[in-house]
């Protein structure tokens, strides 16, 4: 008995399955990284006096850091006095 050959279509159907598995693993890893970052940020905000994290900046790349007197985006350097 020789090796059974698959039609080309069967081989192509496997590739998306492998890619999906790879993407699922990356998504899981990124989710874990996000949780670690959120926990770290939560601790920094708790231990730093008069600083909190606001909503997304208008640049869309970061959240705004809020102090008593200003809003600041660490990504685009947007700053506004409150």
C-alpha positions as CSV (number, residue, x, y, z in Angstrom):
1,X,0.0,0.0,0.0
2,X,1.3,3.4,-0.9
3,X,0.7,6.7,0.6
4,X,-2.8,8.0,0.0
5,X,-2.8,11.3,-1.9
6,X,-5.3,14.0,-1.1
7,X,-6.7,16.3,-3.6
8,X,-5.3,19.8,-3.6
9,X,-8.5,21.2,-2.0
10,X,-8.1,19.1,1.1
11,X,-4.6,20.4,1.7
12,X,-5.8,24.0,1.4
13,X,-8.6,23.4,3.8
14,X,-6.1,22.4,6.5
15,X,-4.1,25.7,6.3
16,X,-7.0,27.9,7.5
17,X,-7.4,25.5,10.5
18,X,-3.8,25.9,11.4
19,X,-4.0,29.6,11.1
20,X,-7.1,29.7,13.2
21,X,-5.3,27.7,15.9
22,X,-2.4,30.1,15.8
23,X,-4.7,33.2,16.0
24,X,-6.5,31.7,19.0
25,X,-3.2,31.1,20.8
26,X,-2.1,34.7,20.1
27,X,-5.5,36.0,21.2
28,X,-5.2,34.1,24.5
29,X,-1.6,35.3,25.0
30,X,-2.6,38.9,24.3
31,X,-5.6,38.6,26.7
32,X,-3.2,37.5,29.5
33,X,-0.9,40.3,28.7
34,X,-3.8,42.8,28.9
35,X,-4.9,41.5,32.3
36,X,-1.3,41.8,33.6
37,X,-1.1,45.4,32.3
38,X,-4.4,46.3,33.8
39,X,-3.4,44.9,37.2
40,X,-0.1,46.8,37.1
41,X,-1.8,50.0,36.0
42,X,-4.5,49.6,38.8
43,X,-1.7,49.3,41.4
44,X,0.2,52.3,40.0
45,X,-2.9,54.5,40.1
46,X,-3.7,53.4,43.7
47,X,-0.3,54.2,44.9
48,X,0.2,57.4,43.1
49,X,-1.5,60.4,44.7
50,X,-4.0,62.4,42.7
51,X,-3.7,60.5,39.5
52,X,-6.3,58.5,37.7
53,X,-6.9,57.1,34.3
54,X,-9.6,58.6,32.1
55,X,-11.2,57.6,28.9
56,X,-9.6,57.2,25.5
57,X,-7.7,60.2,24.0
58,X,-8.9,61.7,20.8
59,X,-5.8,60.1,19.1
60,X,-7.3,56.7,19.9
61,X,-3.9,55.3,20.9
62,X,-4.0,55.7,24.7
63,X,-6.1,56.5,27.7
64,X,-5.9,60.0,29.2
65,X,-4.1,60.5,32.5
66,X,-6.1,62.7,34.8
67,X,-4.6,64.8,37.6
68,X,-6.1,67.6,39.7
69,X,-5.2,70.2,37.2
70,X,-4.8,68.5,33.8
71,X,-5.5,65.8,31.3
72,X,-2.6,64.3,29.5
73,X,-2.1,61.7,26.8
74,X,1.2,59.9,27.0
75,X,1.0,58.8,23.4
76,X,0.3,62.0,21.4
77,X,1.2,64.5,24.2
78,X,-2.2,66.1,24.2
79,X,-2.5,68.2,27.3
80,X,-5.4,70.2,28.7
81,X,-5.7,72.2,31.9
82,X,-8.9,71.4,33.8
